[in-house]
Amino acid sequence: MQESWYKEQIDKIAFELAKESDLDIKVDILNKIRFALHEVSPLKSEPVDFVMWTKADNVIANDYNPNNVAPPEMELLRLSIGHDGYTQPCVCWQKDNIIEVVDGFHRTKVCREFKDVHDRVHGYLPVTIIKDDCTGRSDRIASTIRHNRARGKHAVTGMSDIVLELKRRNWSDEKIGKELGMDPDECLRLTQITGLAEMFKDREFSKAWEAVIDGDEPIEVIDG
């Protein structure tokens, strides 16, 4: 078909949609139009190809993100969104009616906690959904860490907890390193920070040697 025909159809839809007075209905229709276009897009493999507007109250935080934003940085983020608007969507995963943040939790907080922003976007957040093959908990954790590390932001203690959880989920050091973008030494150091004892609690070791002093001479004795 000629490009002019498509433009005519777009103009008709836009004209009719402009008449809709209910904001929630209008946003829902716009989301459906965007999704329909996304389904036939040659770039549909990229999550950002479809950004939908979702009520902030329907988006929940994850329980594992080690990235903490200090008050001055949070204020800067508020200022940025206040002046520049939302230039990045919140990255989420969706299962049924659950929409959980993978990356962008602090962008959701700005909408919830600052009335000027909340009112401007009518309580909606821009959201993009991660790929279907990345929705398992371990994959979501890895995706969150990759987003944080790509920006150079992650808390070391939180990262150590993440590494331990992935180990509990039977991820090898090699897989953790590959998925989180870290070398084996970093993976080992993060394991040691909070979980060394736990990681080796079921391992058997040879009896330890302990040095004691008998007069001026140290004597090695077997412990136990």
C-alpha angles and dihedrals in degrees: 000000000000119000089238090063092056091048090051092052091047091051091051093051092046091049093052093043091053088064093060109106099185106089096201092051091048092051091047092052091047090052091051092049091050091048092049090052090045090055091061096036119119085220097053091119088072113080093214089063086082119043115173131189112240131181108261090226089063094057116085132194123248119239100230111051108129093193112109122183118213118228095256091051091046089053090049090052090050090049091048094050090042093055104027100029125223104326095166128046123230109255111228144161122228133208117172104310095343116104110181126185118246095171130001104046092144090053087057090050091055090057093047100042105037115066096201092058094039092053094045093055093036091239093302129129128205106241135183122190122228121238119287092244092058100059101099113105094248091049091048091050091050091048092052092050092048090053091049096045092046086062092042093246125124136119114242096216091048090049091054090055089050092051091050092050092050090049089053087053088057097255111154122229088251093054093045090051093048097045097042097037099242134126123242093259092056091048090052093048092051090050091052096051098074109350112044094110093045094048092055100034093109096042122105118228134188115256113281126241120231127195117225129176121241105182106310097334126085114228124198114224131178114252109229 
